[in-house]
Amino acid sequence: MRYRRTRIKGGTYSFTGVTYKRIKLLEGENISVLYEAFEYAMRNHPFEMDAYGILPDHLHCIWTLPDGDEDYSTRWRLAKRYFSRKCVIESAMTPSASRVKKKEKAVWQRRFWEHLIRDEDDFAKHVEYIHYNPVKHGLVMAPRDWEYSSFGGYVEEGIYDREWGAAQDIRFDQGVGSE
C-alpha cells in the first residue's frame, strides 16, 4: 500500500512527531535543541508555527505554510535532522539494522502524522487538543502548568482564559490529534 499525504499550497496542518520507540528525549536541555531545530527549519523554509505542545516522547504542532508552498516534508526533515545531530541521548538505544544501513540515529520515528486543517472550527479543536495533551497524559493538572506549549501565548493574546482546561476532563472527537 502506498501512503499518500494531503498537500495544499499555503495550507494549515496539524502534525504529530514521535520519538523512536517513544524514548523520552524531548525534555531537559533537548527542549532548547528542539526549539533551535524548528528555528533552523523556519529560517531555511519559512512557515508560521500557530500552536505547539512538546511532551517527553512526542510533540504536536500546527503550521501554516506560505502561499504557493506545500512542502512540509522538507521542513520536518530539516528540523528532525538538526535535532538528531545535536540532541543529548542519555541511554544507548540500538538502532534497527535498517537504520544502521541508512546511517540514521535512533531518535525519531521515520514518519509523522499530518492533518489538513479544514476550517476555523477544526483549527480550534486541534489547538485545544495540543494544549490539553499534557493533562491527558497526566503530566500536569491544567494546561497553564505545562511550559512547553503555546498555551501561555494564547492566554496573553486573550484567546484563552488562564484557567481553561483546569479541573475538567475534556474529550475530543475521534480524528482530532493522533499519537
N, C-alpha and C positions, 0 to 999 in steps of 0.2 A: 504494500500500500504506500502510496506517495503522499507525504504530508504537504498540505497547501496552506499558506498563510494569506490573510486578507491584507491587501495593500491599497491604501487610498492616499493620493498625494495631498500633503497638508493635513492628514488625519490626526486624530487624537486617539491614543491607545492606552489601555491598561496592561501592565506587564507583571509577571511573577518570575523571578530568578531564584534558583535553589542551589545551595552548595552541594558538592559531591558527597553522596551518601549522608546528606544532612549533617555534616560536621559543623560544629558551632565556630565558624570563622568570622562571622560578622559581629564582632564585639571587641572591646578594648581598643588598642591602637589601630586595629584594622578598620575601624569606623572611619578614621581620618583618611586612610588609604582609599577606602571606597568613595568618600566624597571627592578626593583628588581624581579618582578614576572617572567619575562622571563629569567633573570639570574638564578633564582632558578630552573626553569624547565630545563635550559641548563646544570646546574651542575648535576642534577639527571638523566637526559636523554639527552645527548648531541645532538646538531644539529647546523647547520650554519644558521644564520639569514642573508639572502642575500640582503634583502631590507625591509623597513617598512615605514609606514606612519600612524600617530596617529591623528585622528580628535576627537572632543569633544564627539561624540556618537558612533564612530566605529573606527576600525583600519583595515589596510591591511598589510600583510607581506608575504614574500617568504622565505621558509625554505628548506634547503637540509638536508635530513636525512642521517645518517651513512650507509655505505654499510651493507646490510643484515638486515636493520631495516625499518619497515613500520609503526610503531606505533606513528603516530602524535596525535592521540586522547588522549593518556596519557599525552603528553606534554601540550596540550591545557587544559586538566583537571587540571594539576598541576599549570599552570600559572593563570587560572581563579580562582581557589580556593585560591591561595596565595593572589591575588589581592582583591578578595571578602572579605577576612578576615581582610585586612589591609587598605583598601581604606577609604577615608572620604566621607560619604554620607551626604550632607547638607540638602536635602529635604527628608522628610519621604515618601518613596514610599511603598505603601501597597502591599505586595506580594499576588499573587493569592492563593486560597485555596490549590491548588496542590503544590505550592512552600512551603507553611506553613507545609503541611503534610510531605514533603521531607526535611524539615528544611533548605531550600535554601533561601538565601538573594535575594532581587530584584536588582541584579547588572548586570548580563549578560543574553542575550537570550540563551536558552539552547543549541541550535545548533550553528554551524559555517559553513561557506561556504568554500569548498575547490575545487581546480582545479589542476590537474596534469599538470605540465609544460611539453610540448611535445618536444620542441626543442629550439635552441638559439633565434629564431625569436619570439616565444611565450614568452620566458623569458623576452626579451627586451620589448615587448608590455606591459607585466604585470608590469615591473619595471617602465616604463613610466607612466602607469595608476596610480600607487601608488604615484609617485612623483608629478603628476599633480592634484591629487584628491583635495588638499586644494584650488586650484584655481577654479576647477569645482564647489566646494561648496561655493565659494565667500568669503573665509576666508582671502585670500591674492591675490595680483595681479600676483605673479610669484612664482614658487616652491622655489626659493632661499630665500624667505621671511618666509617660514614655518620651524620652528626649530625642529619640532617633526617628522622628517623623515630622511631617509638615504641619501637624496639628496646631502647634503654637503660632505659626504664621497665619493660619486660618482664624484663630482666636483674635490675633492682633488686627486682622482686617475686618473683624466683626461678622464673619461668616458663621462662626460657631460661638456659642457661649462656652466659657471655660469648663462648666460642669457637664457639657454634653457627654453622654456615654458613661457617666458615673452612676453607680448604684442602679444600673438597669441591664437587662440582658437583651441585647439587640440581635435579632435574627435577620438573615439576608436571604434573598431569593436564590434559588439554585442558578448557577451561572454567574453570580457576582463573586468575583475573586476566585482564585484557584491555588491550590497547593499540592 
